[in-house]
Amino acid sequence: MSAVVSAAGLRYTPTDRTVLDDVGIAVSAGEMVAVTGPSGSGKSSLLALLAGLAVPTDGEVRVDGEPLAAGADTGFGLVLQGYGLVSVLTAAENVEVPLQAHGVARDDAIARAAAALRSVGLLELADRRVEELSGGQRQRVAVARALATVPRVLLADEPTAQQDAATKASLLALLRDAADAGAAVVVATHDPEVVAVCDREVALHDGRLVLPG
């Protein structure tokens, strides 16, 4: 299968330190790929480059075989390390607003947001402002927001962090379901239980690939 999202020769030097050096990855529709490595290995930076949130110093990212333009609206589902939520909005609004911004009718956006929050076990907190939620609950809102868009590519940075065992298993099942439905899913993680659910693993160490996958 051809890759939905891929990168070749990525080098990323945002300061005087090279964070990624000659990194490549290719993920096809229906795949769930784990990006592993110790803290500081470049996992989050790789996801940011794949999402178009950062620009590589060298190399390029391609989506459907075409170069990813800087600042392009990819429509990817994103679960960011810092959640990327609007703290003064409710959990439901954080899911609804991006849907409406992409042309989903308001009533449909409300229904899809409710379904997504239900899937992560947070429907009862839908009207709670994000700033009032715990870190683990915010992470689940971020997962719900990403899933509600039914993205072709889902990039998730430590999506099961701060979750108990049952919730982690539920979130992993949702990500696995997204891949099985045809999405290209990339998960940055240090958790072997997450890796076990994925189809393959790409490992980084000091910004270099040590397990190409």
MARDRENKOL-11790 format. One line per 5 residues: their letters; for each residue x, y, z of C-alpha. Coordinates in steps of 0.001 Angstrom, whole numbers, plus 524288, in hexadecimal, padded with zeros to 5 digits. Layout:
<recs>
A> X,Y,Z; ...
</recs>
This chain:
<recs>
MSAVV> 80000,80000,80000; 8048A,80DC9,7FD50; 80711,81641,8092B; 7FCEE,82042,80D3D; 80719,827E8,814D2
SAAGL> 815C3,82664,81371; 8227F,82D48,8162D; 83044,82BA3,8111C; 83D3A,83131,8157A; 8373A,83959,82045
RYTPT> 840C0,841EE,8277D; 83B8E,84B51,8319C; 84446,8555C,83835; 83B4E,85F96,83E56; 84642,864E4,846FB
DRTVL> 8549D,86176,84814; 85108,85342,84AA4; 84D0F,849A5,84020; 840A3,8430F,844E4; 83ECD,839DA,8394B
DDVGI> 8492D,8355E,82FC3; 84673,82DFB,8231B; 83978,8283C,8278F; 82FE1,821C0,81E62; 82298,81B79,82065
AVSAG> 81742,81727,817E0; 809B4,813A4,81CC3; 7FEFC,80DE2,81462; 7F043,80DF6,81602; 7EC08,80404,82017
EMVAV> 7F916,803D3,82727; 7FB92,80706,8355B; 809E1,80A2E,83797; 8108D,80C84,844AB; 81B8F,81677,8457D
TGPSG> 82399,81325,8516F; 82FB0,8180A,85850; 833DF,81E3E,86526; 83012,82C1A,868D8; 83749,835B7,8603C
SGKSS> 83917,82C04,85520; 830FD,83422,84B96; 823CD,82D49,84BCE; 81BA7,83998,84DC3; 823A9,84117,843C3
LLALL> 82176,83676,839A4; 812BE,83711,83BA9; 81313,845FB,83AD7; 81A49,8452F,82DD5; 810E1,83AEF,82877
AGLAV> 80582,843A6,82C76; 80B40,84FA5,825F6; 80C27,856A9,83304; 81ADA,8582F,83135; 8236C,85976,82537
PTDGE> 82F05,85045,82360; 83C9E,855D8,821D1; 83F02,84BB3,8172A; 836F6,840FC,810F9; 8286E,84136,80E6B
VRVDG> 81B53,83C05,81299; 811D8,83710,80852; 8033B,834D0,80920; 7FD98,82C0F,7FE8D; 80A92,82D5E,7F799
EPLAA> 80A2C,83C33,7F717; 81340,84510,7FF02; 80CDA,84A87,80B33; 80C7A,8594A,80A3D; 8100E,8611A,8164C
GADTG> 803E4,864E0,81DE1; 7FAEE,85C75,81588; 7EDFF,8583F,81B61; 7EFC6,84996,81AB5; 7E35C,845F0,821BE
FGLVL> 7EB49,83C3A,829BA; 7E63D,837E6,836E5; 7EFEF,83C7F,84130; 7F1CA,838BC,84F5C; 7FC74,841EE,853F4
QGYGL> 80523,84042,85FCB; 7FFEF,84CFF,8658A; 7F1FA,84936,861A3; 7F013,85513,858B2; 7E2E1,85810,85EA9
VSVLT> 7DC83,86543,8615C; 7DBC9,8659B,87024; 7D047,86F14,87141; 7C7A7,866E0,8684B; 7C054,85AE3,86CD0
AAENV> 7C467,84D2F,86949; 7B947,84C91,85F71; 7BCC4,859AB,85959; 7CAE3,85569,8579C; 7C601,84A33,84F44
EVPLQ> 7BB02,85187,84860; 7C25C,85DC5,8442C; 7CC7E,856E7,83B87; 7C1A8,84F31,834FF; 7B9FB,85B7C,831D9
AHGVA> 7C667,8620E,82D10; 7C77B,85734,822FB; 7B99F,85904,81E33; 7B1F3,84F9B,826BD; 7A452,854BB,829A6
RDDAI> 7A249,858FB,837C3; 79851,84E78,83B5B; 7A0CE,843E3,83548; 7ACD4,84934,83C3B; 7A5B6,848C8,8494D
ARAAA> 7A178,83ABB,846F0; 7AEFA,8366F,84294; 7B558,83D18,84E2D; 7AC17,83646,8578C; 7AEE8,82916,8514D
ALRSV> 7BD93,82B5B,851EB; 7BD32,82F93,86027; 7B4B1,823DA,8636B; 7BEBB,81AEC,85CFD; 7C975,81FF0,86619
GLLEL> 7C0B9,81F8D,87219; 7BEFC,82E33,873C8; 7B126,8310A,86F55; 7AD1B,834A2,87D33; 7B7A2,83F35,87D1F
ADRRV> 7B42C,844A7,86FBA; 7AFDA,851BA,87564; 7BB81,8530B,87E80; 7C5B9,85D1C,87A98; 7D2B4,856EB,87701
EELSG> 7D9F2,85EFD,88130; 7D209,857C9,88B93; 7D5F6,84A47,886B4; 7E15C,841E4,88B18; 7ECDC,83F58,88235
GQRQR> 7E80F,831BB,87F0E; 7DA7D,836C6,87BCA; 7E037,8413E,872F4; 7E7D6,836CB,86BD7; 7DB3B,82F59,86974
VAVAR> 7D4A6,83BA8,86438; 7E00B,83D11,85AC7; 7DE24,82F0C,85644; 7CF8A,83166,8548F; 7D236,83DA2,84C88
ALATV> 7DB77,83639,8439F; 7D24A,82AB6,841BE; 7C642,83326,83F40; 7CC0B,8382C,83295; 7CD8E,82A27,82D6B
PRVLL> 7DB08,82DD6,82832; 7E2B5,826C1,81DA5; 7EEE0,828E7,825EF; 7EEF2,828F3,834C9; 7FB46,82D2A,83BED
ADEPT> 7FAF6,82AD9,84A8B; 80589,82EBF,8543E; 804F8,82649,86084; 7F60F,824FE,85F89; 7F522,81B89,86AF3
AQQDA> 7FD37,82385,87492; 7F718,825CA,881FA; 7ECB0,81B69,87FBB; 7E928,80FBE,8881E; 7EA32,80225,8824C
ATKAS> 7DBF5,80119,87E29; 7DBA4,80E86,877DC; 7E890,80C07,870F6; 7E33F,7FF71,86B37; 7D6FF,8068A,866AA
LLALL> 7DEBB,8117B,86028; 7E7B9,807C3,8597E; 7DBE6,80079,85442; 7D6A0,80D30,84E8A; 7E391,81029,847D6
RDAAD> 7E469,80247,842DA; 7D680,80358,83DAF; 7DA2D,80FDA,83674; 7E565,808CF,82FCF; 7DD04,7FD07,82CAA
AGAAV> 7D32A,80656,8266E; 7DDDF,80B49,81D4C; 7E4EC,8164F,82449; 7F3AD,81743,824B5; 7F66C,81816,83353
VVATH> 80376,81C0B,8394C; 80508,81B4D,8480C; 810BF,820B8,84F69; 8125B,818AD,85BC1; 81BAB,812AF,86570
DPEVV> 8119F,808C0,869FC; 813B8,7FA90,8658B; 80525,7F7E5,866F4; 80276,80248,85CB1; 80D03,7FCC6,853CF
AVCDR> 806C2,7EF4A,854D2; 7FA22,7F46A,84ED0; 8013B,7FA8E,8434A; 804D1,7F3E5,83690; 8131A,7F7CA,83750
EVALH> 81CBB,8002D,83EBA; 825E9,80B23,83AA1; 82FED,80E3A,84520; 837E3,81AAB,8470D; 843BB,81D62,84F54
DGRLV> 84A54,82AB1,84FED; 842D3,82EC3,843D1; 846FA,8234A,83B5C; 83FCC,81725,8372D; 84465,80B00,83E41
LPG> 838DA,80296,83A0F; 833F5,806A0,82C90; 82767,7FEBE,82D80
</recs>
